[in-house]
Amino acid sequence: MAIHETGERPAPLPETVREAPGRGETEALNRRDEFQLAIETGTVTLDQVVEANFGRFHGGDHLYGEFYPRLLQSFDHQHGGISRSYFARHTESAVVLTNEKELFVKVSTSAFDDAEFIGILSKLTLLHLQAREFLSDDDFRISMDPVFNVITYCLQVIDRMTYHAETPNQLVAKDAAQIRRDLARQQQVVEELLRDEYARAEDDFYKVVQRNALVRYFYGMLAGVAGLGVAAWWMGFLYHGTVFGLSNSTMATVLVAGAIGAFISVLTRMSSGRFSLSRGTVALQQAKRKAMMLFVLGAFRPIMGAVFAAAFVTFQDSGLIPIQPKEGITPTTYYTGLAFLAGFSERWAQDMVVSTRTTLLEPRPSVGSAAGPDGPSPTI
């Protein structure tokens, strides 16, 4: 306490007279402590950075200008560096893309509270999380960089709309009704743009995922053909006997021909763009990515072709399927051709089996039964 020149100490002020910090000062102290604690513990959020950025332009308090660079630096350090960012000036909005492929979006609901816009923005962020998990760096950049650009543009439009709404006479000399119409039109444009961007990003994402899935499926088919080749070699050279009435070498040839037929069938449809995996299969790949489910499914495709070929050739050899070879064709050549067709076209093999089943199970009239013009008379 200061001592006056007279040497007397002034009487202490009564408790009721002492000045207490005002409400604004208390809030500023609390905000300072909150910012300081977040920086020290490395828990800075985007909301805090956005608040400090907005406050240094509109808060009228040097606290925000002091803490904004420190908060931004701490946020940058927490997320491995900021790759691209945009912070609005007239609204508490921002979008940040980090070096770890994290996307952070903050939209001021007080300036723009359209539920559809917020919903589409949430879907975009969810799609970004999926892309970050399942796409490579190059595919992620190609698919998600346009998303960041569109979100940035939308936030810029919202920021500009807010500024014009708060200060209508500073930049444009229009009446209030015209300004509201212009803002409503800009808001509609922003919503349509974000909706179109979500549709494009979702389509691109599934195209890339489908392509990656087909690559794994293709490698699985190669493994399946190789495995069947080893099994056919074992059957042809190490195993001596017959399989379903056919010689071991003939059945080995049938299995390989069916597997190759299935492989060529899928490869042909892949090259022409007519082969695609269902979204359920792709989702299975995403859920069990490390289990290589698509690789296993691809490996089973040649096995299915070989099973169809073996069954079809067995049915034909037993006389169930009414197909006969031309004269002069060796049995091995004939069976190899049938096996390849059965593996190449499952639909053709299934149709032949179904037609044979129908022929075998079709009721036939008994000998000597009376038949009218409409067919055999019913038996009672």
C-alpha positions as a printed Julia matrix, in Angstrom:
380×3 Matrix{Float64}:
   0.0     0.0     0.0
   1.33    3.42   -0.91
   2.34    5.83    1.89
   1.47    9.5     1.52
   4.0    12.29    2.08
   2.5    13.01    5.49
   3.65    9.61    6.63
   0.16    8.5     7.51
  -1.39    5.47    6.03
  -4.8     6.03    4.53
  -7.68    4.26    6.19
  -8.68    1.06    4.37
 -11.82    1.27    2.33
 -14.91   -0.48    3.65
 -15.66   -3.86    2.13
 -18.73   -2.45    0.4
 -16.73    0.31   -1.25
 -13.97   -1.9    -2.76
 -14.27   -2.32   -6.49
 -15.14   -5.86   -7.66
 -14.44   -7.11  -11.16
 -17.35   -6.61  -13.51
 -19.17   -9.34  -15.34
 -17.27   -8.66  -18.55
 -13.94   -8.81  -16.74
 -14.91  -12.08  -15.07
 -15.83  -13.63  -18.38
 -12.58  -12.41  -19.91
 -10.57  -13.93  -17.05
 -12.43  -17.22  -17.39
 -11.88  -17.23  -21.15
  -8.19  -16.5   -20.67
  -7.85  -19.38  -18.22
  -9.74  -21.67  -20.59
  -7.54  -20.79  -23.55
  -4.36  -21.09  -21.5
  -5.36  -24.49  -20.11
  -6.23  -25.8   -23.58
  -2.86  -24.72  -24.93
  -0.93  -26.21  -22.04
  -2.76  -29.56  -22.17
  -2.85  -29.78  -25.98
  -6.66  -29.94  -26.16
  -7.41  -26.94  -28.36
 -10.6   -27.36  -30.37
 -11.58  -25.78  -33.66
 -14.4   -23.95  -31.88
 -11.86  -22.17  -29.69
  -9.7   -21.19  -32.67
 -12.77  -19.93  -34.56
 -13.99  -17.99  -31.54
 -10.6   -16.29  -31.14
 -10.44  -15.49  -34.85
 -13.92  -13.95  -34.82
 -13.3   -12.12  -31.55
 -10.14  -10.38  -32.77
 -12.24   -8.65  -35.45
 -15.47   -8.11  -33.55
 -14.83   -8.74  -29.87
 -13.19   -5.44  -29.02
 -10.87   -7.24  -26.62
  -7.16   -7.74  -27.15
  -7.51  -11.13  -25.45
  -8.6   -12.78  -28.7
  -5.88  -11.15  -30.74
  -3.34  -12.35  -28.2
  -4.5   -15.97  -28.05
  -5.54  -16.58  -31.67
  -2.01  -17.33  -33.05
  -1.2   -19.44  -30.01
  -4.42  -21.43  -30.29
  -3.91  -21.94  -34.01
  -0.32  -23.08  -33.49
  -1.38  -25.55  -30.79
  -4.21  -26.9   -32.98
  -1.75  -27.26  -35.85
   0.66  -29.21  -33.66
  -2.08  -31.49  -32.29
  -3.14  -32.63  -35.78
   0.21  -33.02  -37.5
   0.06  -29.72  -39.36
  -2.63  -27.84  -41.26
  -2.61  -28.48  -44.99
  -5.35  -26.03  -46.04
  -7.71  -23.83  -44.09
 -10.25  -21.03  -44.35
 -11.45  -18.89  -41.44
 -14.4   -16.57  -42.01
 -14.19  -13.0   -40.79
 -17.83  -12.02  -40.25
 -19.16  -15.35  -38.94
 -17.82  -17.99  -36.59
 -17.18  -20.45  -39.41
 -14.12  -22.31  -40.66
 -12.94  -25.37  -42.56
  -9.57  -27.02  -41.96
  -7.85  -29.91  -43.75
  -4.85  -31.33  -41.89
  -1.82  -33.24  -43.11
  -3.33  -36.34  -41.46
  -6.3   -36.06  -43.88
  -8.64  -34.85  -41.14
 -11.45  -32.51  -42.15
 -12.86  -30.07  -39.58
 -15.88  -27.88  -40.37
 -17.47  -25.24  -38.2
 -20.57  -23.33  -39.36
 -22.15  -20.49  -37.46
 -25.77  -21.52  -36.92
 -26.65  -18.0   -35.86
 -25.77  -16.78  -39.36
 -26.98  -19.79  -41.33
 -29.36  -22.25  -39.67
 -30.76  -24.1   -42.67
 -31.31  -27.72  -41.56
 -30.83  -29.22  -45.04
 -27.53  -27.42  -45.52
 -26.23  -28.64  -42.16
 -27.43  -32.17  -42.93
 -25.64  -32.31  -46.28
 -22.52  -30.92  -44.66
 -22.67  -33.68  -42.04
 -22.97  -36.31  -44.79
 -19.94  -34.84  -46.52
 -17.86  -35.06  -43.35
 -18.98  -38.68  -42.86
 -18.06  -39.48  -46.46
 -14.69  -37.87  -45.82
 -14.11  -40.19  -42.86
 -14.86  -43.21  -45.06
 -12.53  -41.93  -47.78
  -9.78  -41.36  -45.24
 -10.13  -44.94  -44.02
 -10.33  -46.82  -47.3
  -8.65  -44.7   -50.03
  -4.99  -44.3   -50.8
  -3.35  -40.88  -50.59
  -3.67  -40.19  -54.33
  -7.28  -41.38  -54.52
  -8.15  -39.43  -51.38
  -6.7   -36.22  -52.78
  -8.51  -36.6   -56.11
 -11.86  -37.34  -54.45
 -11.77  -35.06  -51.41
  -9.91  -31.93  -52.53
 -12.97  -30.71  -54.49
 -15.04  -31.24  -51.33
 -12.8   -28.87  -49.41
 -12.97  -26.29  -52.2
 -16.77  -26.38  -52.35
 -17.15  -26.14  -48.56
 -14.75  -23.19  -48.55
 -16.75  -21.45  -51.26
 -20.02  -22.02  -49.37
 -18.58  -20.57  -46.17
 -17.28  -17.58  -48.12
 -20.74  -16.95  -49.55
 -22.32  -17.25  -46.1
 -19.74  -14.85  -44.7
 -20.44  -12.36  -47.47
 -24.2   -12.74  -47.01
 -23.85  -12.01  -43.3
 -21.74   -8.93  -43.92
 -24.19   -7.5   -46.44
 -27.13   -8.22  -44.16
 -25.51   -6.39  -41.24
 -24.24   -3.43  -43.3
 -26.61   -3.12  -46.27
 -25.86    0.5   -47.1
 -22.09    0.42  -47.06
 -21.46   -1.58  -50.23
 -24.7    -1.65  -52.23
 -27.31    1.07  -52.54
 -30.42   -1.14  -52.55
 -33.51   -1.24  -50.42
 -33.88   -3.85  -47.68
 -36.33   -5.99  -49.66
 -33.96   -6.33  -52.6
 -31.1    -7.25  -50.29
 -33.2    -9.99  -48.67
 -34.1   -11.38  -52.09
 -30.45  -11.42  -53.13
 -29.43  -13.17  -49.92
 -32.19  -15.77  -50.29
 -31.07  -16.48  -53.86
 -27.45  -16.86  -52.77
 -28.53  -19.18  -49.97
 -30.39  -21.37  -52.47
 -27.34  -21.47  -54.74
 -25.16  -22.55  -51.82
 -27.54  -25.36  -50.88
 -27.77  -26.66  -54.46
 -24.0   -26.47  -54.9
 -23.35  -28.41  -51.71
 -25.99  -31.01  -52.63
 -24.45  -31.53  -56.08
 -20.98  -31.77  -54.57
 -22.13  -34.44  -52.14
 -23.62  -36.49  -54.99
 -20.41  -36.14  -57.02
 -18.14  -36.98  -54.09
 -20.21  -40.03  -53.14
 -20.2   -41.29  -56.72
 -16.44  -40.8   -57.05
 -15.83  -42.49  -53.71
 -17.76  -45.63  -54.65
 -16.13  -45.73  -58.07
 -12.68  -45.76  -56.48
 -13.73  -48.32  -53.87
 -15.27  -50.47  -56.61
 -12.06  -50.28  -58.63
  -9.93  -51.28  -55.65
 -12.35  -54.1   -54.88
 -12.14  -55.41  -58.43
  -8.34  -55.42  -58.23
  -8.43  -57.56  -55.1
 -11.07  -59.79  -56.66
  -8.88  -60.22  -59.75
  -5.85  -61.26  -57.7
  -8.05  -63.71  -55.82
  -9.14  -65.28  -59.11
  -5.52  -65.67  -60.15
  -4.82  -67.46  -56.88
  -7.85  -69.69  -57.42
  -6.75  -70.68  -60.93
  -3.23  -71.41  -59.65
  -4.61  -73.55  -56.82
  -6.78  -75.54  -59.2
  -3.79  -76.0   -61.5
  -1.86  -77.56  -58.64
  -4.85  -79.79  -57.8
  -5.15  -80.83  -61.46
  -1.43  -81.68  -61.59
  -1.81  -83.84  -58.5
  -4.82  -85.57  -59.99
  -3.2   -86.12  -63.38
   0.21  -87.36  -62.31
   0.02  -88.56  -58.73
  -3.47  -89.99  -58.48
  -4.34  -93.06  -60.55
  -7.94  -94.05  -60.98
 -11.25  -92.67  -62.14
 -13.35  -89.76  -60.91
 -17.11  -90.03  -61.5
 -16.53  -92.49  -64.28
 -13.92  -90.37  -66.07
 -10.18  -90.95  -66.11
  -8.11  -88.9   -63.73
  -6.36  -87.0   -66.53
  -9.66  -86.17  -68.23
 -11.22  -84.9   -65.01
  -8.11  -82.83  -64.27
  -8.42  -81.25  -67.71
 -12.12  -80.58  -67.08
 -11.41  -78.8   -63.78
  -8.74  -76.58  -65.3
 -10.91  -75.77  -68.33
 -13.84  -74.82  -66.1
 -11.65  -72.59  -63.92
 -10.12  -70.87  -66.95
 -13.58  -70.39  -68.45
 -14.8   -68.67  -65.27
 -11.67  -66.51  -65.14
 -11.99  -65.44  -68.8
 -15.69  -64.71  -68.31
 -15.08  -62.31  -65.43
 -12.06  -60.77  -67.17
 -14.11  -60.11  -70.31
 -16.87  -58.4   -68.33
 -14.33  -56.36  -66.38
 -12.71  -55.06  -69.57
 -16.1   -54.11  -71.03
 -17.32  -52.45  -67.83
 -20.18  -54.91  -67.33
 -18.84  -56.52  -64.16
 -19.31  -54.81  -60.82
 -19.53  -55.95  -57.23
 -22.58  -55.16  -55.16
 -22.38  -52.49  -52.49
 -22.96  -55.18  -49.92
 -19.82  -56.98  -51.05
 -17.87  -53.73  -51.02
 -19.19  -53.0   -47.53
 -17.98  -56.43  -46.47
 -14.55  -55.5   -47.74
 -14.64  -52.26  -45.74
 -15.74  -53.97  -42.56
 -13.19  -56.8   -42.89
 -10.5   -55.09  -44.86
  -7.6   -56.87  -43.21
  -9.29  -60.26  -43.62
  -9.01  -60.0   -47.42
 -12.59  -61.09  -47.92
 -12.69  -60.0   -51.56
  -9.51  -61.93  -52.26
 -11.15  -65.08  -50.9
 -14.35  -64.45  -52.87
 -12.3   -64.0   -56.02
 -10.43  -67.23  -55.37
 -13.72  -69.11  -55.11
 -14.92  -67.86  -58.51
 -12.67  -70.27  -60.54
 -13.51  -73.02  -58.05
 -17.21  -72.47  -58.79
 -16.46  -72.67  -62.52
 -14.58  -75.93  -62.02
 -17.44  -77.4   -59.96
 -19.99  -76.42  -62.62
 -17.76  -77.95  -65.31
 -17.26  -81.22  -63.41
 -20.97  -81.54  -62.67
 -21.99  -80.69  -66.22
 -19.53  -83.16  -67.78
 -20.63  -85.86  -65.32
 -24.27  -85.31  -66.23
 -23.47  -85.47  -69.93
 -21.36  -88.6   -69.59
 -24.17  -90.31  -67.73
 -26.64  -89.49  -70.48
 -28.71  -86.98  -68.46
 -27.93  -84.11  -70.83
 -28.89  -84.78  -74.46
 -25.73  -83.52  -76.16
 -23.68  -85.73  -78.41
 -20.27  -84.99  -79.96
 -19.64  -85.16  -83.65
 -17.89  -88.15  -85.07
 -14.12  -88.08  -84.93
 -13.86  -85.83  -81.83
 -11.83  -87.33  -79.0
 -13.51  -87.51  -75.59
 -10.88  -85.28  -73.99
 -11.4   -82.53  -76.55
 -15.18  -82.82  -76.23
 -15.18  -82.71  -72.45
 -12.7   -79.83  -72.38
 -14.95  -77.74  -74.63
 -18.02  -78.48  -72.5
 -16.1   -77.68  -69.31
 -14.92  -74.33  -70.66
 -18.47  -73.39  -71.7
 -19.85  -74.45  -68.32
 -17.24  -72.34  -66.49
 -17.5   -69.4   -68.89
 -21.29  -69.17  -68.77
 -22.88  -70.28  -65.53
 -26.25  -69.24  -66.89
 -25.87  -71.61  -69.86
 -24.87  -74.49  -67.59
 -27.74  -73.77  -65.21
 -30.24  -73.63  -68.07
 -29.03  -76.96  -69.39
 -29.27  -78.6   -65.96
 -32.75  -77.12  -65.36
 -33.97  -78.32  -68.76
 -32.62  -81.79  -68.02
 -34.3   -81.79  -64.6
 -37.58  -80.74  -66.17
 -37.32  -83.47  -68.79
 -36.56  -86.14  -66.19
 -39.28  -85.1   -63.76
 -41.94  -84.34  -66.35
 -44.83  -86.81  -65.96
 -45.22  -89.09  -68.98
 -48.47  -90.77  -70.06
 -48.64  -94.51  -69.46
 -48.65  -96.87  -72.41
 -52.14  -97.35  -73.84
 -53.7   -94.42  -72.0
 -56.34  -92.53  -73.91
 -55.38  -89.08  -75.01
 -57.75  -86.54  -76.3
 -57.03  -83.53  -78.44
 -55.94  -81.58  -75.38
 -53.51  -84.23  -74.12
 -53.69  -87.27  -71.92
 -56.76  -87.75  -69.86
 -56.28  -87.17  -66.16
 -55.84  -90.1   -63.84
 -58.17  -90.31  -60.91
